[in-house]
Amino acid sequence: MPQTMLSKWNGRPLNGAFGALIENVNPKQLADPVFGADAYQLWAAYNGLLIVRGPDLAFLTPERLLRWGEIFGTVDRNMESGRDFCQVDNLPIIRIGNTVDHRGTSNAIFANESLIKNAADVRYNPETRTPVWHTDGTFKPHPPIGSVFHCRQAPTSGGATLFADMCSAFEMLADPVKEELSGLEAVCSLAHHDKKINLSSPTYPTLTPTQRADNPPMRVPLMLTHPISGKPALYGLNSSTCAVVSKHETITQEEMDIFDLQGIEHESVATLRNLLPTVTGPDFTVSWTWAPGDIVVWDNRCTLHAGTGFNSAAEQREMWRLSLTTPEPLTSNTSAG
């Protein structure tokens, strides 16, 4: 059935069971309920990665992008602290890239990502810790179930986004590894996330003491069972992940101060990082080179993704992102203590 739907909409798989691409899409199709229903099914069938492409999508309005996102989940309308400067038209869409406003002030979140020189660079390198593979928002009480990413401007080279299939990757792990992961949780902190990125990208904002108090650390499972497909997936790796602990193990305030204020992660995070070279290999990954208008929807519950670099001194990149939320928390506990 998924292959039949792909053929119906001029689509194709991207890497076996992972990722579906539909080409020659126009804004009118995005509003078609039949197309939307099929798109949702394809998103689920291809392990949480769907890409639509069409030249007319480069002129998509923010409102139309929001309506497209609502096909896949509830759009999160709560903006993160300190992100007002990068909002698109005061809507729950944030701008990511290196663009500036009419005053020459940055109006986008920019992170200095590593360049991808060849296909081998897609696989996680434990020496450089790149690419920065992660799931989104694990520091939130209700982590996003997915994201919608829309390209407005693309550089002539570089700037690809990488995606990895955590369902298929988890399935191939040895049973003792699966059992170990099922008993562990990741401690995730927004303050740690922002400080860690700030260390390599000094313009990236960090939390004030008040913002830090309003965003306490959270805990999420390392093995997440997808609530719709029932498939287990590797979960919990984010730049906010500062420690990996057994269930009910506590973290002291002194430890959290080191994680949050210095951007240092505990050596226990190696439990996840040591798996990355395997689960980001070519059998599980898609590298997407953007064109203006492209829209990607990924399922945060069963995928990893990573940004890559480009010549930001000479070219501009502008992406719009909205997050999809759910009323039920994915967290195992609501505090790290």
C-alpha positions as CSV (number, residue, x, y, z in Angstrom):
1,M,0.0,0.0,0.0
2,P,2.7,2.6,0.8
3,Q,4.4,2.0,-2.6
4,T,1.0,2.3,-4.3
5,M,0.4,5.7,-2.6
6,L,3.9,6.9,-3.6
7,S,3.3,6.0,-7.3
8,K,-0.1,7.8,-7.1
9,W,1.7,11.0,-6.1
10,N,4.8,10.8,-8.2
11,G,6.9,9.7,-5.2
12,R,9.7,7.3,-4.4
13,P,11.4,5.8,-1.3
14,L,14.7,7.4,-0.2
15,N,16.5,4.6,1.5
16,G,14.6,1.3,1.6
17,A,12.1,1.5,4.4
18,F,13.2,4.9,5.5
19,G,12.0,8.2,4.0
20,A,9.6,9.0,1.2
21,L,9.9,11.8,-1.4
22,I,6.9,13.3,-3.3
23,E,7.9,15.7,-6.1
24,N,6.2,18.3,-8.2
25,V,3.9,19.3,-5.3
26,N,2.1,22.7,-5.4
27,P,0.5,24.7,-2.7
28,K,-3.0,23.7,-3.8
29,Q,-2.1,20.0,-3.1
30,L,-1.0,20.8,0.4
31,A,-4.6,21.9,1.1
32,D,-6.1,18.8,-0.5
33,P,-7.5,16.5,2.3
34,V,-6.9,13.4,0.2
35,F,-3.3,14.3,-0.4
36,G,-2.9,15.2,3.3
37,A,-4.3,11.8,4.4
38,D,-2.0,9.9,2.1
39,A,1.0,12.0,3.2
40,Y,0.3,11.2,6.8
41,Q,0.2,7.5,6.0
42,L,3.4,7.7,4.0
43,W,5.1,9.6,6.9
44,A,4.2,6.7,9.3
45,A,4.9,3.9,6.8
46,Y,8.4,5.2,6.0
47,N,9.5,5.4,9.6
48,G,8.8,9.0,10.2
49,L,10.4,10.9,7.3
50,L,8.5,12.6,4.5
51,I,9.7,15.2,2.0
52,V,7.6,17.2,-0.5
53,R,9.2,19.2,-3.2
54,G,8.0,21.6,-5.8
55,P,9.1,25.0,-7.2
56,D,5.9,26.8,-6.3
57,L,6.4,25.9,-2.6
58,A,9.2,28.5,-2.5
59,F,6.4,31.1,-2.2
60,L,4.5,29.3,0.5
61,T,2.9,31.6,3.2
62,P,3.6,31.0,6.9
63,E,-0.1,30.3,7.4
64,R,-0.2,27.6,4.7
65,L,2.9,26.0,6.3
66,L,1.1,25.9,9.7
67,R,-1.9,24.2,8.1
68,W,0.3,21.6,6.5
69,G,2.0,20.9,9.8
70,E,-1.4,20.4,11.5
71,I,-1.9,17.3,9.3
72,F,0.8,15.5,11.3
73,G,0.2,16.8,14.8
74,T,-0.7,19.8,17.0
75,V,1.5,22.8,16.3
76,D,3.3,23.9,19.4
77,R,2.4,27.5,19.8
78,N,4.6,28.1,22.9
79,M,7.8,29.7,21.9
80,E,11.0,28.8,23.8
81,S,12.5,31.5,26.1
82,G,14.7,33.9,24.2
83,R,13.5,33.0,20.8
84,D,11.3,36.0,20.0
85,F,13.9,37.5,17.7
86,C,13.7,34.7,15.2
87,Q,9.9,34.3,15.0
88,V,8.3,34.5,11.6
89,D,5.4,37.0,11.5
90,N,4.7,36.5,15.3
91,L,3.6,32.9,14.5
92,P,4.9,29.7,16.1
93,I,7.5,29.4,13.3
94,I,11.2,30.1,14.0
95,R,13.8,31.1,11.5
96,I,17.1,29.1,11.4
97,G,20.1,30.3,9.4
98,N,22.3,33.4,9.0
99,T,19.8,36.0,7.8
100,V,19.5,39.5,9.2
101,D,16.6,42.1,9.3
102,H,16.5,45.5,7.7
103,R,18.7,46.9,10.5
104,G,21.4,44.3,9.9
105,T,20.4,42.5,13.1
106,S,20.3,38.7,13.2
107,N,16.7,37.4,12.9
108,A,17.6,33.7,12.8
109,I,19.2,31.1,15.1
110,F,22.6,30.2,13.7
111,A,24.8,27.2,14.8
112,N,28.2,26.6,13.3
113,E,27.9,23.1,12.0
114,S,30.6,20.9,10.5
115,L,31.0,20.7,6.7
116,I,30.2,17.4,5.0
117,K,32.9,16.7,2.3
118,N,31.8,13.2,1.3
119,A,29.3,10.4,2.0
120,A,31.5,9.0,4.8
121,D,31.2,12.2,6.8
122,V,27.5,11.4,7.4
123,R,28.4,8.7,9.9
124,Y,29.1,10.0,13.4
125,N,32.8,10.6,14.1
126,P,33.5,9.9,17.9
127,E,36.7,11.9,17.7
128,T,35.2,15.2,16.5
129,R,31.6,14.4,17.8
130,T,30.2,15.4,14.4
131,P,27.8,15.5,12.8
132,V,25.7,16.6,15.8
133,W,23.0,13.9,15.6
134,H,20.1,14.5,17.9
135,T,16.4,14.4,18.6
136,D,14.6,17.7,19.3
137,G,13.3,19.1,22.5
138,T,14.0,16.3,25.0
139,F,14.4,19.0,27.6
140,K,10.7,19.9,27.4
141,P,8.0,18.5,29.7
142,H,6.2,17.5,26.5
143,P,8.9,16.8,23.9
144,P,7.8,17.5,20.3
145,I,6.5,14.5,18.4
146,G,8.0,15.9,15.2
147,S,9.0,18.9,13.3
148,V,8.3,20.6,9.9
149,F,11.3,22.2,8.2
150,H,10.8,24.5,5.2
151,C,13.5,25.9,3.0
152,R,13.3,29.6,2.0
153,Q,16.9,30.2,0.9
154,A,19.5,27.5,0.2
155,P,23.3,27.9,-0.3
156,T,24.7,26.7,-3.6
157,S,26.6,24.0,-1.7
158,G,26.5,22.6,1.7
159,G,23.8,23.0,4.3
160,A,22.3,19.5,3.9
161,T,20.2,18.0,6.7
162,L,20.9,14.4,7.7
163,F,18.2,12.0,9.0
164,A,18.6,8.5,10.6
165,D,16.1,5.7,11.1
166,M,16.1,4.8,14.8
167,C,13.5,2.0,14.4
168,S,15.5,0.0,12.0
169,A,18.7,0.8,13.9
170,F,17.3,-0.3,17.2
171,E,16.0,-3.5,15.7
172,M,19.5,-4.6,14.6
173,L,21.0,-4.1,18.1
174,A,22.0,-7.2,20.1
175,D,19.4,-8.3,22.7
176,P,21.6,-7.5,25.7
177,V,22.1,-3.9,24.4
178,K,18.4,-3.5,24.0
179,E,17.8,-4.8,27.5
180,E,20.3,-2.4,28.9
181,L,18.9,0.6,27.1
182,S,15.4,-0.2,28.3
183,G,16.4,0.5,31.9
184,L,18.1,3.8,31.3
185,E,17.1,7.5,31.0
186,A,18.7,10.6,29.6
187,V,18.8,13.7,31.8
188,C,18.1,16.6,29.5
189,S,18.5,20.4,30.2
190,L,17.8,23.4,28.0
191,A,20.4,25.4,29.9
192,H,23.1,22.7,29.1
193,H,21.9,22.6,25.5
194,D,22.3,26.4,25.0
195,K,25.6,26.6,26.8
196,K,27.1,23.7,24.9
197,I,26.2,25.3,21.5
198,N,27.3,28.7,22.8
199,L,30.8,27.3,23.3
200,S,31.3,26.8,19.5
201,S,28.9,29.6,18.3
202,P,29.3,32.6,20.7
203,T,26.3,34.5,19.3
204,Y,24.0,31.6,20.4
205,P,21.9,32.8,23.4
206,T,22.2,31.2,26.8
207,L,19.6,31.2,29.5
208,T,19.3,33.8,32.2
209,P,19.0,32.5,35.8
210,T,15.3,33.1,35.7
211,Q,14.9,31.3,32.4
212,R,17.0,28.4,33.8
213,A,14.7,28.2,36.8
214,D,11.7,28.1,34.5
215,N,13.2,25.3,32.4
216,P,14.2,22.5,34.9
217,P,16.0,19.4,33.6
218,M,13.8,16.5,32.4
219,R,14.3,12.8,32.0
220,V,13.4,10.7,28.9
221,P,13.7,7.0,28.1
222,L,16.6,5.7,25.9
223,M,14.2,3.1,24.4
224,L,11.0,4.6,23.3
225,T,8.1,2.6,22.0
226,H,6.3,4.5,19.3
227,P,2.7,5.1,20.4
228,I,1.2,4.5,16.9
229,S,3.4,1.9,15.2
230,G,4.4,0.1,18.4
231,K,8.0,-0.1,17.2
232,P,10.8,0.4,19.7
233,A,13.3,3.2,18.8
234,L,16.5,4.6,20.2
235,Y,15.7,7.9,21.8
236,G,17.0,10.7,24.1
237,L,20.1,12.0,22.3
238,N,20.0,15.8,22.2
239,S,22.6,18.6,22.8
240,S,20.6,19.0,26.0
241,T,21.5,15.4,27.2
242,C,24.0,15.9,30.0
243,A,23.9,12.5,31.7
244,V,22.5,8.9,31.3
245,V,21.3,7.3,34.5
246,S,19.3,4.3,35.7
247,K,15.7,4.8,36.5
248,H,15.2,6.6,39.8
249,E,18.9,7.5,40.1
250,T,19.2,11.1,41.3
251,I,21.4,14.0,40.0
252,T,22.6,16.6,42.5
253,Q,22.3,20.4,42.1
254,E,26.1,20.7,42.1
255,E,26.3,18.3,39.1
256,M,23.5,20.2,37.3
257,D,25.4,23.5,37.8
258,I,28.4,22.0,36.0
259,F,26.3,20.7,33.2
260,D,24.3,23.9,32.8
261,L,26.8,26.6,33.4
262,Q,29.9,25.1,31.8
263,G,28.3,23.1,29.1
264,I,30.1,19.9,30.2
265,E,28.3,16.6,29.8
266,H,28.8,13.5,32.0
267,E,30.9,10.6,30.7
268,S,27.7,8.4,31.0
269,V,26.4,10.0,27.8
270,A,28.9,7.7,26.0
271,T,26.2,5.0,26.4
272,L,24.4,6.8,23.6
273,R,27.3,8.2,21.7
274,N,29.1,4.9,21.4
275,L,26.1,3.6,19.4
276,L,26.1,6.5,17.0
277,P,28.8,5.3,14.5
278,T,26.6,2.2,14.0
279,V,23.1,3.7,13.9
280,T,24.2,6.6,11.6
281,G,25.7,4.3,9.0
282,P,24.5,4.2,5.3
283,D,21.8,1.6,5.9
284,F,19.9,3.9,8.2
285,T,20.5,7.4,6.9
286,V,19.3,10.0,4.3
287,S,21.3,13.1,3.4
288,W,18.9,15.8,2.1
289,T,20.3,18.7,-0.1
290,W,17.8,21.5,0.1
291,A,16.2,23.5,-2.7
292,P,13.9,26.5,-2.0
293,G,10.4,25.3,-1.3
294,D,11.3,21.9,0.1
295,I,9.3,20.8,3.2
296,V,10.4,17.9,5.4
297,V,8.3,16.4,8.1
298,W,10.1,14.1,10.5
299,D,8.9,12.1,13.5
300,N,11.0,12.9,16.5
301,R,10.0,9.7,18.2
302,C,11.8,7.5,15.8
303,T,14.4,9.5,13.9
304,L,17.6,11.4,14.6
305,H,18.7,14.4,12.5
306,A,21.8,16.6,12.1
307,G,22.5,19.9,10.5
308,T,25.6,20.5,8.3
309,G,27.7,23.5,7.5
310,F,28.0,25.8,4.5
311,N,30.0,28.9,3.6
312,S,28.0,31.3,5.9
313,A,30.4,34.2,5.2
314,A,29.5,34.3,1.5
315,E,26.0,32.7,1.3
316,Q,22.7,32.8,3.0
317,R,20.5,30.0,4.3
318,E,17.0,30.5,5.7
319,M,14.9,27.8,7.1
320,W,11.5,27.9,8.8
321,R,10.7,25.4,11.5
322,L,7.6,24.5,13.5
323,S,7.3,21.9,16.1
324,L,4.5,19.3,16.6
325,T,3.4,18.5,20.1
326,T,1.2,16.0,21.8
327,P,-0.9,16.2,25.0
328,E,0.8,13.2,26.5
329,P,4.4,13.5,27.8
330,L,7.2,11.2,26.5
331,T,9.2,11.8,29.6
332,S,9.6,9.1,32.2
333,N,9.8,11.6,35.0
334,T,9.2,15.4,35.2
335,S,12.4,16.3,37.0
336,A,16.0,15.1,37.1
337,G,16.3,14.9,40.9
